Amino acid sequence: MRFIGTQEIEDIAVGAALLGTGGGGDPYIGKLMAQQAINDNGPVELVTTDEINEEDVFVPTSMMGAPTVLVEKPPSGEESIRTFKELEKRLGTNIAATFPIEAGGINSMLPFVLAARLGLPVVDVDGMGRAFPEIQMTTFYLDGISATPMAIADEKGNLSLFETINNRWTERLSRSATVEMGGSTIVASYSMVGKQLKKSGVKNILHLEEKIGEVIRKTKHNTIDELLELTKGFQLFSGKIIDIERETRKGFTRGNVIIEGLLQNRGKDMKIQFQNEYLIAETNSNVLCVTPDLIAVLDSETGEPITTEGLKYGARCIVIGIPCDDKWRTDIGIQTCGPTYFGYDIKYQEVEKLNSNN
């Protein structure tokens, strides 16, 4: 157990944005919210899964919707409190702690905002080890844990409680509600006891995010090399963004980005396709990384991650690929969030195999 203050939040936000594979919301907005909550209420206790009670109830808090909407409609923090209180009422018990549902700029920060305001601990665990765009795309789903009851709220004061027959119906119904609520909402879902969280969660993810953030903040040279060593990743491409197609549709930010190769990649182009998160990176019909492995786009000079809403024409960047958690490399994991689920006629291959010569 230790306490998280504003500097730790700074590092976690950056690391989460990298592991968020372009999605999970703007790290700047999430960081400011968490730091303000800590300044107002004091540091937040961070505990490991080894320190939690197996019979206590734990619930993540997260944003649902298109990350681009956050630019004009950031959450206030009241939405998380209202969803938690509603879920406690429905469950008939107090929630012992919260945790992030995924790695992402805002979705790794919202638990700290809620925890600081309610005096709760945050557990160093999440349900993805990266970010994914849909509710059922969690390691909890792989183990048969229900996403409902789910409480969903917007900034206007609207709140709904969902009970669904399975997690795919949770995704369909809550996504429709999110679109009607303005494109983004705050949700409390996947309530579970400590025993389930220990078995199904991706552990020590916040610690890894903090280490990534520290490397980017402190390293003046060879930042990319240190990040690749820390994440066991591969450099896929280096170049300049020359084209972006991006739209918000059906509650997602969808599109692709074209990167013109520079240095060792001169003469080639890379195309990255995304749905909130980067899903496929390919060059000259050569696939270099594909979901559920992680694709991150980093600023060439600073090493800082660039989210899908932060992509800008002319930006110099380096693209890296990172192996996903082993839970995603099972048959059910690939069925749930592999390339064919998103409509791509591509067979999943591990990033290590695709880049065995790198």
N, C-alpha and C positions, 0 to 999 in steps of 0.2 A: 504494500500500500504506500502511496505517496500522494502529494498534492500538486495539482496543475495550476500554474499561474499564467500571466499574460505572455511571457516569453515562450513557454512550452506550447501555448495555443498558436503562437506565430509559426513555430516549426511544424506542428501537427497539421495546420491548415495547408501549408505548402506541400508536405509529404502526401497528404490525403488527396490533393488536387492531382498529383502525379499518378498515384495508384487509382484515381478515379477515371482514368483513361478518357479524359475529355469531358466527362459528365459529373453529376453529383452537385452541380451548382457552383456559383462564383466563390472562390476561396476568400476573396477580399471582403465580401458581404458577411460570410459566415464568421470570419475572424473578428471583424468589428463587433458583431453581435455577442460572441463569446467573451471577448475581452471586456466589453462594457458590463456584461452580467457578472464577471469575476471582480471587476473594479467595484461594483455596487454591493456585492454579496460575499466576497472573499473567495479564496482558492477552492477548487473542486477536488474531492478525494477520488483517486483512480485506484481501482482494485483489480487484481487478476482473477481468472476463473477459479484458481485454487483457493481463493479467499472468500468465496461466496457460499451461502447456505443452499444446499441442494433442494430444499423445500420452499424457499422464498420465491416470489414471483418477480420476473424481470420483463421489461418492455422497452423496445427501441422507439425513438422518435425520429421522424424523417420528413423531408419534403417530397411531394409527389408532383410530377408535371414536367413542363419544358423548362430547362435551365435559362433560356433566353428571356423568359417572363420575369425572372428575378431582377433584371435590370430596372424594370419599371414598377414591380410589385414585390418588394422584399417582405418577408414575414416580420411581425412585430415581436414574436415570442409568446404572446398571450394565447395563440392558437395551440401551442404545445401543451400549455397548462390545462386548457379546456379539454383537449382530447384525453390527457392523462386522467383528469378527474372523472370524465365520463366513463373511461375504461375501468377505473377503480370501482365506480358505482356498479357497472355491469358485472365485474368479476366478484364483487363482494369482499375484496381484500385490498390491503395496501400494496403498492408496488415498491419493492425494496431498492431498486436501482434502475438506471437506464443505460443504454449503449447505442452506438451507431448501427444502422441497418446495413450500411455499405461504407466504403471508402469514397469520399467525395468532398469537394471544397466546402459546401454548406452542410452536407449530411453527416460529416464527421464533427461538425461544430455545434449543430443544434442540440445534441445531448448535453453538452457543457452549458449551454444557455439554460436549458430546463433544470439541470442538476444544480446549478448555482442559485437559481431562483427558488427551488423547492428544498434545497438542502439535502439532495440525494447524492450518492456516489455514482460514478461512471465505471462500467466494467470494460476492461481492455480486451474487447472481442467485437466481431461484427459478423454479418451473415453472407459475405461475399468475398472479402479480401481484395476487392476492386469495386467498381460500380457497374450495375446493369440497369436497363430501363424499365423492367416490369416487375410487379409485386411478387410473382411466383419464382423469380430468379434468385433464390437464396439457398444457402446450404440447409436452412431449416426445412424448406419445402422438400429437399432431397430426402430428408429423414421423416417426412410425413407430418410435420407440424403445421397446424392451420394458421393462416394469416388473420382469421377472424376469431372473436369479435374485433372489428376495426372501427376506431373513431376517426372521423375526418372533418377538418374545420378549415374555414377561410378567414381572411382578415376582416370580413364584414360582420362576423358574428354567427354565420351559418355553421351548423354542426350536424353530422349524420352518424348513425351507428349501423354498420353492415354486419349481417350474418349470412354467410354464403355456403353453398354445398361443396365447393372446393376452391383452391387458390386461383385458378384461372378465371373463375367467375368473380372472385374478388377483384382481380385486375380489370376485367371488363366493366364492372359496375362502378368501381371507384374511379376509373379513368374517365368514364362518361361524366361522373359528378365533378371531377376536377376540371374538365373542359368547361362545364357550365359555371363553375365557381371562378372562372377567370384564367385558367391555364396552370395554376399551381395551388396546392393545398398542403396542409400539415397533417400527418397521419400518425396514429399510435396503433400498432398491429403486432402480430406474432408474439402475443403474451405467452410466456413459458416459465417453467420452474428451473431452478439452478441446475438440476441434473441434466435437463435437456440442453440447456445453454452450453454446458461443459462438453457435451458429446458432439453437438452439431455446429458450434460456432467456429469461426476462424480466429484463433487466439493470438494475442500480443500484436494486433494489427496497429493499434495506436502507438505502441512503442516503435514499430518499424516506421510509421509515418513521421514520428518525431526525429528519428535518426536521419531519414531522407531530408527533412527540412533543415537539420543542422548542417548536413553536407553542403546543401545549396547555399546556406547563409554564410558558412565559414570558409569554404574552399574557393580560393582565388584562381587556381589553375587546375586543369584536368578534372573539372567537376563531373563531366560525363563519365569518365573512367571510374571515378569513385562511386557514382550512382549505379553503374553497371555491376560493379563488384558487390555492392550492398544488396541489390535486387536480383542478382544472378541473371541479368538481362543481356541483350544483344543490341548493338547499334545497327539499325536497319537502313538508314538513309540520312543524307545531309543535303539541304537545299533551301530554296526560296519559294514561298507561296505565290503562285501565279493565278490561281482561280479558286473561287469558293462558291458553292451552291448550298444555300441553307434556308430552310423554311420551318415554321412551327405548324404542325398538322396533327390533328387527333391527339393532342396532349403530349407530343414529342417534338424535339428538335431533330429534323432529318436533313441529310445532305451529304456532300462529299467535298474534299479539298484536293487540289492538284499542286504538287510540289515539284519544281524544276530542280534537277540535280546540280550541285556544285561540288568542287574539289574532286574527290574520288568517284563521285556519282554524276559528274558532268556528262551530258548527252542522254541522260535518262530522266524520266518523270515518274513520280510516285503518286498513286491515287489512294486516298483513305476514305472509306465510306463510314458514315456514322448514323446512329439513332440514339440521341443523347450522348452515348459513348462511342468511341472509335471501335469499329467492328472488324474491318478488313484493311490491311495494308498490302498493296501489290505494286510492282513495277514491271513494265514491259511484259505483261501477262504472267509474271512470276509472283506468286503469293509468298509474302515474307512473314506475315503474322496474321492470325485469325482468331476471333472469339472462340472459346473463353479465355485464351491468353490475352495479356494486357498490351495495349498499344498506347504509348505516350508521346506527345509532341512537345519538345522542350525548346526554349529560346537558346540559340546557339551561343550567345555571350554569357548569359547568367545561369543557364541550366534550369530556369524556372518553367514549370509546366504551363502549356497553353490549352485552355478548355475549348470546346467546340464553339461557344459563343465569343471566345477571345481570338479566334482566327482572323488574321488581317492580311490583306494583299501586301506583298513585298517583305513580309517578316522572314528573317533567316531562322531556320530551325533544324533540329536534329530529331529524328524519329527513332524511338527504341521499342523493343519488344521484350516482355517479361513473362516468365512462366506463371500460369495461374496456380491456385491452390489445388492439391491433388484431388480434392473432393469433386472438382469440376471435370476431371479427366476420367470419370466413370461413365458408363453407358447412359445412365439417367441424367448425369450432369451435361453431357454433350447434347442429348435430346432436348434438354431444357433451354440451353443458351448457346448451342453450337451454330455454325453458319447456316445450316439448312433450316433451323427454326426461323431465322430472319429472312428466308427466301433466297439465299445464295446457293447456287449449284456448285458448292465447294466442299470437299471432304476435310474434316478437321485433322490437322497434323500439328504436333507439338512444335513450338517455336524453336526448340533446340534442334529438331530434325531439319526444319526449313532453313536454318542458318548454321548448319554443321560445319560449313567451310569458313565461317566468320571467326 
